Each structure stands twice: as C-alpha cells, then as structure tokens.
C-alpha cells in the first residue's frame, strides 16, 4: 500500500471518528421530550402546592392540570392519582428536612441545633397551607428516627459548646419543634414570620443558666412517640 493510500485512509478514519464523537455528543444531549417532561413535572408540583393550599383534600387533578397549563393526561402520566401527587410533595418536603439534618450534623461548632431548628421552622412555613394533608399520612419511620437521633446529638453538642443549658434534653427540643409547628398553623398568613420570633425567644431561654424547670424531662419512651412531621 502506497504512502498516499495510507494517508487517505487515515484521513477518512479521522473524519469518521470525529463524526462519531459528534454524534455521540449529540446523543448525550437530553432530548426535547425529556426537557419538556421535567418542565411539566415542576409545573405540576407548583400548581399542586397552590391548589392544595386553596382547596385542601377537595382539590381535583383537573384543577391542578389547568393551573399547571398542561393536559390532564400529562398529570396522570406522571402521577397515577391525587394521593400519589400528595405523596410526592410529602417526600420532597421530607427530603429537604433530611438534607438540612445532614448539614446541621456536619457542623462542628455546636450551632447545628439552631440551624436545624430554623430549617424545620422554614419547612413548616413553606408547606403550611397544605400541611394537613401530610399529617393525614403515616410518618416515615426511618426518617423520623434519623431526625430524632440528630436532634439528640445536636442538643448534646450545643450543650458542650455552651450554647444551651446542660439541663436541656432532646425531649425539650422536640417539644419546641411541635410548638413551632402548631404556631405556624395557627398564625397562618396573618403572621407568617411569627415562628421566627418564637424560635428566637425559645433559643434565648435554652441558653439561660440555672434550673430550667421543676418538671422532669420527657422519658425515652415518650420521646420515641414524637415525630417532627
């Protein structure tokens, strides 16, 4: 084979390889249909949050589809039922809390407890308008245990760092979380930031020196029955 022939074949192979790479790169780009599916997914979730906030359990899939600007078939292709859609919203909210829990545990300065409490308060506020739908569902046992264990660990760290009294227990913090959730529900849109002031006041109280109460703290059995949902 002549040098010219080999050179010609080499050039063809090089072009073919480059073309193959180009085709591979194009193949790796998300197709338009996939991008549309993702966009519709987020539209449906956003619409569901609005409609459930307005109508609660009486909201219909048709209302959600109309608010999202998609066909009812598009909604049902993604979510088989209204219950499945509510479950998805709950799982997303729970995922945010678990992520916040892990971030709080990553802190080594003792301030993870306050960070997690603020994240929980913000989550309660973000989902307040349809929180009743979440409370009708069974809690995720694994996630609940993880959050409870994190609160216990973070309370110990905060006490060691001198940020809360050594008399404060995880049960005390759980009671604060439940009270904060109740305040968010009671204040509603009339005072949407009331929980923040409430938490500031409670954190100041947790830092107070000296005896905190004549009432004994919650037992481990009592604490195990509480869930920050």
C-alpha positions in Angstrom: 0.0 0.0 0.0 1.4 3.4 -1.0 2.0 6.2 1.4 -0.6 8.2 -0.3 -3.3 5.4 0.1 -2.4 5.0 3.8 -2.7 8.8 4.3 -6.0 8.9 2.6 -7.4 6.0 4.7 -6.1 7.7 7.8 -7.8 10.9 6.9 -11.1 9.1 6.3 -10.8 7.3 9.6 -10.1 10.5 11.4 -13.1 12.2 10.0 -15.3 9.2 10.8 -14.0 9.2 14.3 -14.7 12.9 14.7 -18.1 12.4 13.3 -18.8 9.6 15.6 -17.8 11.7 18.6 -20.0 14.5 17.3 -22.9 12.1 17.0 -22.1 10.7 20.5 -22.1 14.2 21.9 -25.5 14.9 20.3 -26.8 11.7 21.6 -25.8 12.7 25.1 -27.9 15.9 25.0 -31.2 15.5 26.8 -33.9 15.2 24.1 -36.5 17.9 23.9 -39.2 15.5 25.1 -37.2 14.8 28.3 -36.7 18.5 29.0 -40.5 19.0 28.5 -41.2 16.2 30.9 -39.0 17.8 33.6 -40.6 21.2 33.0 -44.1 19.7 33.2 -43.2 17.9 36.4 -42.2 21.1 38.1 -45.2 22.9 36.8 -47.5 20.2 38.1 -45.8 20.3 41.5 -46.0 24.1 41.7 -49.7 24.0 40.7 -50.4 21.3 43.2 -49.0 23.3 46.0 -51.2 26.2 45.1 -54.4 24.3 44.6 -54.0 22.0 47.6 -53.3 25.2 49.6 -56.5 26.7 48.4 -58.8 23.7 48.4 -57.1 21.0 50.6 -58.2 17.5 50.0 -61.1 18.7 47.8 -58.7 19.8 45.1 -59.0 17.9 41.9 -56.4 16.7 39.4 -58.3 18.7 36.7 -57.8 21.9 38.7 -54.1 21.1 39.1 -53.7 20.4 35.4 -55.4 23.7 34.5 -53.3 25.7 36.9 -50.1 24.0 35.6 -51.2 24.7 32.0 -50.9 21.1 30.9 -53.4 18.4 29.9 -55.0 16.1 32.4 -53.3 13.2 30.6 -49.9 14.7 31.3 -50.7 14.9 35.0 -51.9 11.3 35.1 -48.9 10.0 33.2 -46.7 11.3 35.9 -49.0 10.7 38.9 -51.4 7.8 38.9 -53.7 9.5 41.4 -54.1 12.6 43.6 -52.8 10.5 46.5 -49.6 9.8 44.6 -49.2 13.5 44.0 -49.6 14.3 47.6 -47.1 11.6 48.5 -44.6 13.1 46.1 -45.0 16.5 47.8 -44.5 15.0 51.2 -41.4 13.0 50.1 -39.9 16.2 48.6 -40.5 18.1 51.8 -39.1 15.3 53.9 -36.0 15.1 51.6 -35.4 18.8 52.3 -35.5 18.2 56.0 -33.2 15.2 55.9 -30.7 17.3 53.8 -30.9 20.1 56.4 -30.4 17.5 59.1 -27.2 16.2 57.5 -25.9 19.8 57.0 -26.5 20.5 60.7 -24.7 17.4 61.7 -21.7 18.4 59.6 -21.2 21.5 61.7 -18.6 21.2 64.5 -19.2 24.5 66.3 -22.3 23.4 68.3 -24.6 25.6 66.2 -26.1 22.7 64.2 -29.1 22.5 66.6 -30.1 26.1 65.9 -29.5 25.6 62.1 -31.8 22.5 62.1 -34.5 24.2 64.2 -34.6 27.1 61.7 -34.7 24.7 58.8 -37.6 22.9 60.4 -39.5 26.1 61.0 -39.0 27.2 57.4 -40.2 23.9 56.2 -43.3 24.2 58.3 -43.9 27.7 56.9 -43.3 26.7 53.3 -45.8 23.8 53.4 -48.2 25.3 55.9 -51.1 25.7 53.5 -51.4 22.0 52.8 -49.7 20.6 55.9 -53.0 18.9 57.0 -52.6 16.6 54.0 -49.2 15.5 55.2 -50.5 14.9 58.8 -53.1 12.5 57.5 -50.3 10.2 56.3 -48.2 7.8 58.2 -44.8 9.2 59.2 -41.7 7.7 57.5 -40.3 5.7 60.4 -36.7 5.7 59.1 -36.6 9.4 58.5 -38.3 10.2 61.8 -35.7 8.1 63.7 -32.9 9.9 61.8 -34.2 13.3 62.7 -34.8 12.4 66.3 -31.3 10.9 66.6 -29.9 14.1 65.1 -31.8 16.3 67.5 -30.4 14.3 70.4 -26.8 14.5 69.1 -27.1 18.2 68.2 -28.5 19.0 71.7 -25.5 17.3 73.3 -23.1 19.3 71.1 -24.9 22.6 71.7 -24.7 22.0 75.5 -21.0 21.1 75.2 -20.3 24.3 73.3 -22.2 26.3 76.0 -24.9 27.3 73.6 -27.7 25.7 75.6 -28.1 24.7 79.2 -26.8 21.3 80.2 -30.3 20.6 81.6 -31.9 20.9 78.2 -32.8 17.5 76.7 -33.8 16.3 73.3 -37.3 16.0 74.6 -37.3 19.7 75.4 -36.2 20.4 71.8 -38.8 18.1 70.3 -41.5 20.0 72.3 -40.2 23.2 70.9 -40.4 21.8 67.4 -44.0 20.7 67.9 -45.0 24.1 69.4 -43.4 25.8 66.5 -45.3 23.7 64.0 -48.5 24.5 65.9 -47.8 28.2 65.8 -47.1 28.2 62.1 -50.5 26.5 61.6 -52.3 28.9 63.9 -50.7 32.1 62.7 -51.2 31.2 59.0 -50.9 34.1 56.5 -51.8 36.6 59.2 -48.4 36.4 60.8 -46.2 34.2 58.6 -43.0 35.0 60.4 -44.3 34.6 63.9 -42.4 31.3 64.2 -39.1 33.1 63.7 -39.6 35.4 66.7 -41.0 32.5 68.8 -37.8 30.5 68.0 -35.5 33.4 68.8 -37.2 33.7 72.2 -37.0 29.9 72.8 -33.4 29.8 71.9 -32.7 32.6 74.4 -34.5 30.5 77.0 -32.5 27.4 76.2 -29.3 29.3 76.9 -30.4 30.5 80.3 -28.3 29.3 83.2 -29.6 27.7 86.3 -32.6 25.3 86.8 -34.9 25.3 83.8 -38.0 23.6 85.3 -39.3 21.7 88.3 -41.0 19.3 85.9 -38.8 16.3 84.9 -37.9 15.9 81.2 -39.6 13.5 78.8 -38.7 9.9 79.2 -37.1 8.0 76.3 -40.4 6.2 75.7 -42.3 9.5 75.5 -39.7 10.9 73.1 -39.9 7.9 70.8 -43.6 8.7 70.2 -42.9 12.2 68.9 -42.2 13.0 65.3 -41.4 16.4 63.8 -43.8 16.0 60.8 
